[in-house]
């Protein structure tokens, strides 16, 4: 039996927190080893070498990147041009930023309980807009994010965010694990 590895490449700690809370549990059922790599602070050379080693060991990866521009395709092309080792099929652009995925998954009853109104579509939500929605009852944005992850609803998130829906469908995340 083949030992299977998955590396989830994320930009920073908020992305990592989301992956740990929502994504990793799903993939742990499919892979023997799942590791999150925070790459934003690493040099391109280090990233390329690590990607090369993953490919060499026949591991799998998903490379997440926030959509920093208005154009989905341009942003993905920019990432692919920067990383010669990346496979186009393994790059996923988060629209707009990971905070939009957090907001997308807030179930209505939790939103009502908190007195917040996440937008019906979160594709354009930025970090700043996310921060404005954090209820005063939370000591920090991290506390709020962790509470959202405890109650995260995949079905709601699929309806509210295009890139999250694409990700779920592409990786069959509703089949059992979530």
TILO-634135 format. One record per residue (C-alpha): residue number from 1; residue in three letters; z, y, x. Coordinates in steps of 0.25 Angstrom, whole numbers, plus 5000, padded with zeros to 4 digits. Layout:
<pts>
+-----+------+------+------+------+
| pos | code |    Z |    Y |    X |
+-----+------+------+------+------+
| NUM |  ALA |    Z |    Y |    X |
...
+-----+------+------+------+------+
</pts>
This chain:
<pts>
+-----+------+------+------+------+
| pos | code |    Z |    Y |    X |
+-----+------+------+------+------+
|   1 |  UNK | 5000 | 5000 | 5000 |
|   2 |  UNK | 4996 | 5014 | 5005 |
|   3 |  UNK | 5007 | 5024 | 5008 |
|   4 |  UNK | 5003 | 5037 | 5001 |
|   5 |  UNK | 5006 | 5051 | 5005 |
|   6 |  UNK | 5005 | 5064 | 4998 |
|   7 |  UNK | 5007 | 5078 | 5004 |
|   8 |  UNK | 5008 | 5090 | 4994 |
|   9 |  UNK | 5004 | 5102 | 5002 |
|  10 |  UNK | 5011 | 5115 | 4996 |
|  11 |  UNK | 5012 | 5129 | 5000 |
|  12 |  UNK | 5027 | 5131 | 4999 |
|  13 |  UNK | 5040 | 5128 | 4994 |
|  14 |  UNK | 5037 | 5132 | 4979 |
|  15 |  UNK | 5025 | 5122 | 4979 |
|  16 |  UNK | 5034 | 5112 | 4986 |
|  17 |  UNK | 5045 | 5113 | 4976 |
|  18 |  UNK | 5034 | 5111 | 4965 |
|  19 |  UNK | 5028 | 5099 | 4971 |
|  20 |  UNK | 5042 | 5092 | 4973 |
|  21 |  UNK | 5046 | 5095 | 4959 |
|  22 |  UNK | 5033 | 5092 | 4952 |
|  23 |  UNK | 5022 | 5085 | 4960 |
|  24 |  UNK | 5029 | 5076 | 4971 |
|  25 |  UNK | 5036 | 5067 | 4960 |
|  26 |  UNK | 5023 | 5064 | 4955 |
|  27 |  UNK | 5016 | 5061 | 4968 |
|  28 |  UNK | 5028 | 5052 | 4973 |
|  29 |  UNK | 5024 | 5042 | 4963 |
|  30 |  UNK | 5010 | 5041 | 4969 |
|  31 |  UNK | 5013 | 5043 | 4984 |
|  32 |  UNK | 5022 | 5037 | 4993 |
|  33 |  UNK | 5025 | 5050 | 5000 |
|  34 |  UNK | 5024 | 5064 | 4995 |
|  35 |  UNK | 5026 | 5076 | 5004 |
|  36 |  UNK | 5025 | 5091 | 5001 |
|  37 |  UNK | 5020 | 5100 | 5012 |
|  38 |  UNK | 5022 | 5115 | 5012 |
|  39 |  UNK | 5010 | 5120 | 5020 |
|  40 |  UNK | 5010 | 5135 | 5018 |
|  41 |  UNK | 5018 | 5138 | 5030 |
|  42 |  UNK | 5011 | 5128 | 5039 |
|  43 |  UNK | 5000 | 5131 | 5049 |
|  44 |  UNK | 4986 | 5127 | 5044 |
|  45 |  UNK | 4985 | 5118 | 5057 |
|  46 |  UNK | 4998 | 5111 | 5052 |
|  47 |  UNK | 4992 | 5109 | 5038 |
|  48 |  UNK | 4979 | 5104 | 5043 |
|  49 |  UNK | 4986 | 5094 | 5052 |
|  50 |  UNK | 4995 | 5089 | 5041 |
|  51 |  UNK | 4983 | 5087 | 5032 |
|  52 |  UNK | 4976 | 5080 | 5042 |
|  53 |  UNK | 4988 | 5070 | 5044 |
|  54 |  UNK | 4989 | 5068 | 5029 |
|  55 |  UNK | 4974 | 5064 | 5028 |
|  56 |  UNK | 4975 | 5056 | 5040 |
|  57 |  UNK | 4987 | 5047 | 5034 |
|  58 |  UNK | 4979 | 5046 | 5021 |
|  59 |  UNK | 4989 | 5054 | 5014 |
|  60 |  UNK | 4986 | 5063 | 5002 |
|  61 |  UNK | 4989 | 5078 | 4999 |
|  62 |  UNK | 4988 | 5089 | 4989 |
|  63 |  UNK | 4987 | 5103 | 4995 |
|  64 |  UNK | 4992 | 5114 | 4985 |
|  65 |  UNK | 4988 | 5128 | 4987 |
|  66 |  UNK | 4992 | 5140 | 4979 |
|  67 |  UNK | 4980 | 5148 | 4973 |
|  68 |  UNK | 4981 | 5161 | 4980 |
|  69 |  UNK | 4968 | 5167 | 4975 |
|  70 |  UNK | 4962 | 5168 | 4962 |
|  71 |  UNK | 4952 | 5158 | 4964 |
|  72 |  UNK | 4956 | 5143 | 4964 |
|  73 |  UNK | 4944 | 5138 | 4972 |
|  74 |  UNK | 4945 | 5148 | 4983 |
|  75 |  UNK | 4959 | 5145 | 4985 |
|  76 |  UNK | 4957 | 5130 | 4987 |
|  77 |  UNK | 4945 | 5133 | 4996 |
|  78 |  UNK | 4954 | 5142 | 5005 |
|  79 |  UNK | 4964 | 5131 | 5006 |
|  80 |  UNK | 4953 | 5120 | 5009 |
|  81 |  UNK | 4947 | 5130 | 5020 |
|  82 |  UNK | 4960 | 5132 | 5027 |
|  83 |  UNK | 4963 | 5117 | 5027 |
|  84 |  UNK | 4952 | 5108 | 5032 |
|  85 |  UNK | 4960 | 5095 | 5029 |
|  86 |  UNK | 4961 | 5098 | 5015 |
|  87 |  UNK | 4954 | 5090 | 5004 |
|  88 |  UNK | 4949 | 5099 | 4993 |
|  89 |  UNK | 4954 | 5088 | 4982 |
|  90 |  UNK | 4968 | 5089 | 4988 |
|  91 |  UNK | 4970 | 5104 | 4987 |
|  92 |  UNK | 4976 | 5110 | 4975 |
|  93 |  UNK | 4977 | 5125 | 4972 |
|  94 |  UNK | 4989 | 5129 | 4964 |
|  95 |  UNK | 4985 | 5139 | 4954 |
|  96 |  UNK | 4991 | 5150 | 4956 |
|  97 |  UNK | 5004 | 5146 | 4964 |
|  98 |  UNK | 5014 | 5135 | 4963 |
|  99 |  UNK | 5023 | 5144 | 4954 |
| 100 |  UNK | 5012 | 5143 | 4943 |
| 101 |  UNK | 5014 | 5127 | 4943 |
| 102 |  UNK | 5029 | 5129 | 4942 |
| 103 |  UNK | 5027 | 5139 | 4930 |
| 104 |  UNK | 5017 | 5130 | 4923 |
| 105 |  UNK | 5027 | 5118 | 4922 |
| 106 |  UNK | 5038 | 5125 | 4915 |
| 107 |  UNK | 5040 | 5118 | 4902 |
| 108 |  UNK | 5041 | 5128 | 4890 |
| 109 |  UNK | 5055 | 5124 | 4886 |
| 110 |  UNK | 5060 | 5127 | 4901 |
| 111 |  UNK | 5052 | 5141 | 4900 |
| 112 |  UNK | 5059 | 5144 | 4887 |
| 113 |  UNK | 5073 | 5140 | 4893 |
| 114 |  UNK | 5070 | 5149 | 4904 |
| 115 |  UNK | 5064 | 5161 | 4896 |
| 116 |  UNK | 5051 | 5161 | 4905 |
| 117 |  UNK | 5037 | 5160 | 4900 |
| 118 |  UNK | 5028 | 5154 | 4910 |
| 119 |  UNK | 5013 | 5157 | 4908 |
| 120 |  UNK | 5004 | 5148 | 4900 |
| 121 |  UNK | 4995 | 5147 | 4912 |
| 122 |  UNK | 5002 | 5148 | 4926 |
| 123 |  UNK | 4989 | 5147 | 4934 |
| 124 |  UNK | 4990 | 5162 | 4939 |
| 125 |  UNK | 5006 | 5162 | 4941 |
| 126 |  UNK | 5010 | 5168 | 4954 |
| 127 |  UNK | 5023 | 5166 | 4962 |
| 128 |  UNK | 5027 | 5180 | 4957 |
| 129 |  UNK | 5024 | 5177 | 4943 |
| 130 |  UNK | 5032 | 5164 | 4944 |
| 131 |  UNK | 5044 | 5172 | 4950 |
| 132 |  UNK | 5044 | 5182 | 4939 |
| 133 |  UNK | 5046 | 5171 | 4928 |
| 134 |  UNK | 5058 | 5165 | 4935 |
| 135 |  UNK | 5070 | 5166 | 4926 |
| 136 |  UNK | 5082 | 5174 | 4931 |
| 137 |  UNK | 5091 | 5162 | 4929 |
| 138 |  UNK | 5085 | 5156 | 4941 |
| 139 |  UNK | 5091 | 5160 | 4955 |
| 140 |  UNK | 5077 | 5158 | 4962 |
| 141 |  UNK | 5063 | 5154 | 4960 |
| 142 |  UNK | 5066 | 5141 | 4967 |
| 143 |  UNK | 5076 | 5138 | 4956 |
| 144 |  UNK | 5067 | 5141 | 4945 |
| 145 |  UNK | 5056 | 5132 | 4951 |
| 146 |  UNK | 5065 | 5121 | 4953 |
| 147 |  UNK | 5069 | 5122 | 4938 |
| 148 |  UNK | 5054 | 5122 | 4934 |
| 149 |  UNK | 5052 | 5110 | 4942 |
| 150 |  UNK | 5063 | 5102 | 4935 |
| 151 |  UNK | 5056 | 5105 | 4922 |
| 152 |  UNK | 5042 | 5106 | 4926 |
| 153 |  UNK | 5032 | 5101 | 4915 |
| 154 |  UNK | 5019 | 5096 | 4921 |
| 155 |  UNK | 5012 | 5097 | 4907 |
| 156 |  UNK | 5015 | 5111 | 4906 |
| 157 |  UNK | 5011 | 5114 | 4920 |
| 158 |  UNK | 4997 | 5108 | 4918 |
| 159 |  UNK | 4995 | 5117 | 4906 |
| 160 |  UNK | 4999 | 5129 | 4913 |
| 161 |  UNK | 4993 | 5128 | 4927 |
| 162 |  UNK | 4979 | 5124 | 4930 |
| 163 |  UNK | 4981 | 5119 | 4944 |
| 164 |  UNK | 4994 | 5111 | 4940 |
| 165 |  UNK | 4986 | 5104 | 4929 |
| 166 |  UNK | 4975 | 5101 | 4940 |
| 167 |  UNK | 4985 | 5096 | 4949 |
| 168 |  UNK | 4992 | 5087 | 4939 |
| 169 |  UNK | 4979 | 5081 | 4934 |
| 170 |  UNK | 4973 | 5079 | 4948 |
| 171 |  UNK | 4986 | 5071 | 4952 |
| 172 |  UNK | 4989 | 5064 | 4939 |
| 173 |  UNK | 5003 | 5070 | 4938 |
| 174 |  UNK | 5005 | 5068 | 4924 |
| 175 |  UNK | 5003 | 5053 | 4925 |
| 176 |  UNK | 5018 | 5048 | 4925 |
| 177 |  UNK | 5025 | 5056 | 4936 |
| 178 |  UNK | 5026 | 5069 | 4928 |
+-----+------+------+------+------+
</pts>
